[in-house]
Amino acid sequence: MDEAAPQRNYPVVCGNVVHASHLAAVYRRLAVRRGKQKAIMAVAHRLVVAIYHMLKVRVPYREIGTPSPSDAAKRQLVKRMQRKIEGLEFIVQVSPAPAPAC
């Protein structure tokens, strides 16, 4: 009988990106503007800088979290998505969603 290898829950750095991390948000933001390869290199650079400081100061990695998008960023995203949809020959009318009643 072969024993199953212990299951490890480590995030895969080169394959799948952890979706809720700050570095994943940086990658997604840069991939749209600069392309995937440059975004990968920029995130790798940030990782190298973070690792350097962690080794220099001897502190563990601390996730800084992902900030919520600003109103200007939301408007810019809406404009970009609207242009894409209109490029597919659809008419788009954008209006803000009502606030949820809780």
N, C-alpha and C positions, 0 to 999 in steps of 0.2 A: 504494500500500500504506500502510495506516495502521499506525503503530507502536502497540503496546499500551502503555497507561499503566503506569508502574512500579508494582508491587504493594507496598502498604504494609501493615505488620503492626501497626497501631496499635489499641489497644483502643477500642471505640466507647463513648463516655460516655453518650450519651442513649438509645441503642438497647439493645444487648446489654451486659450486665454481665459483667466478667471474673469467672469463677466462683471462682478461687482467691485472691482478694485480700481484704485486711482490710476494705475498704469494702463489698465484696460481702457479707461475713459480717455486717457492721453492718446493711446493708439487709435481709437475710433475717431477722435477729433482730428488727428493729423492725417489719417488714412484718407479722409474725405478731401482734404485740401492738398496734400503733398503726394499721395500715393502710398501703397502698402509697404514697399521696400524702404522708403525714407522714414515712414512711421516706425517700422521695426527697428531701424538703426537708431532713431531718436529715443525709443523706449529702452533699447539696449544701453545707450549712453547714460540714460537716467539711472538704470540699474547699476552700472559700473560706478557711477558717482556715489550712489547710495551705499553700495557695498564698501567702497573706499572709506567713507565716513564712518560706517559701522565698525570696520576693522580698526580705524585710527582711534576712535573714541571708545571702542569696546562696548557698544550698546546693541541691543537686539533691534531687528527691523520693526518699525511701527507704521502701520497703514494709516495714511492721513485722511482717507475717505474721499468720496466723490462729491463735489459741490453740486447743488442743483443749478440748472442753467439759468442765466439771467434773462430778463425780459427782452433785452436786445438780441440775445442768442436765440431765443424762441422765435422772435419775429423774423430773424434771418433764416432760420430753419424753415419756417412757414413759406417765406418767399421762394427759397430754393426748391422746396417740394412742389409749390404751385407752378413754378416754371417747368419742372419736369413733367407734371401731369398735363399742362397745357401743350407741351411738346408732343404729347401723344394725342393731340387734337380733342381734348376734353375741355369743357368750361368749368372753372372752379370758382366757387364763392365761399370765402372764408369768414367765419364769425366765431367769436370766443364762446366756449362752452359755458353753460350756467354753472354756478357753484353748487357742489353737492349738498343736499339738505341732510344734516345729521342730527 
